[in-house]
């Protein structure tokens, strides 16, 4: 393992003013997104859509540091035969790959899940590296509900995240460690804070046990935020203040950077929260975004599967990428959204 090289990639992924595009939707998830805009989810349509994003010159070169790909996408070529991975590299961004294989029910823990995909991961990582991937992603899912999460669910998911991270570093690939505490319930922000604290503490404990070099990884956490069904939604300032307090308590300064997931927040909410965090003074790590839906909902709608709408889709993508790029420096204002509209 060359830690200097891993650290260089990790630092580039969270560089100020840029963030990571999560374009790693599974076939099932992208079908849902395409159904919503009336587009059939065929391999060529999925390729055309992602090619449109990766050829968005302004967005990709100025605001996107890396792209997380799905297994299908990393092997695909653009219409002109250029591998999609090359398009990402040519824009100056770093190609990455989602390597987990989804979730399964966790035995003895009703309503809880464990992420799978460690078997044969070492050989898969070798092939992904040869194809151009320089970082990977693995998502653990922790739900908040009556009597959950259990310590069992937190422990097994943290253990799997750490084993995945160690395998990545051994393959000279930067691991994005993503322990996601879902925002689907009716819990308040303080409950989210408390659960996320337990999850992050356990995750870093397991990373140390597995000898993962913290300087060669990126953390992709949820924010401390109210559940979607909570009658009292926390303000932007409260989300920012509590999230930063939580991260300072749990995330060692050795970690080069943190790239938030949007987790079901609206486009503007995700941007406003990130922006507000940057107003809270100097931070020990780079702090940016790794958004999927919050970067892609607008371009998907503008594109709607039509070749004549490619430019409109790229304009919508560039706008969202720019807004989040500004937020990752604390320079975003809601008036900029109105101007674009």
C-alpha angles and dihedrals in degrees: 000000000000103000094184090060093044090050091049091055094043091050092048090052092060100035114149114272096019135080143180125276110218101211093155100109112154118241089261094051096046089048088058090049091048093046088057091058095038097250124137112239101234125150091251093049091050089049094047091050094051092042088056090056096045091049092053094115099192096045097042098044098040109030110018120079098175144358126222109216133198119235092256093051098050090062096044126104125214119249090270092052097258111137109248087232089062092052089056092047092047090056090056094252126124121245117229136176137221105230106176117101098219130263138305132195110274110236115245091009109093113209094013131110140207125205116236136197108095094118110096090358091129093061093042090053091054091056093046091050090052089051091054106267112144098175137030138202134219121180125206117194122215118182126202116218144118106329093350148148095049121204085244093061092045092048099047093045093047090048092051092047090052094047090049091049092051091050090050094051091047087055091049092250123130111237120223102210108208117184102171120197102197122235094208100107137076094255121127128240093265092057089049089050093051095047094044090051091055091046095049094045092051092045094054091045089055093044089057092047089053090048094240111171104236091204089065101053141071124218119222107191136162119252121249097262142149117267113259092248096046109120091217112057115199117240123250089254093051092049090050096046096046094043093052092045090051094048093047089053095048113024118075116229088237089077106095095214154350122223113190126223114224093222099195098319116139117260094258096042092055090050095045093050093051091047093051091052090058089057090065098082134258116345128205094232138034109271121203146129136282099183130169112171093021089061098035110040093081097046091045091055093045093048098044091178096293123129090215089059097057093102091049090049091050091049091052091048092048090051095052091043091051093048091053092043088056091046090054087063096040090249101115123114127185089232088070089063092053091049091056092046 
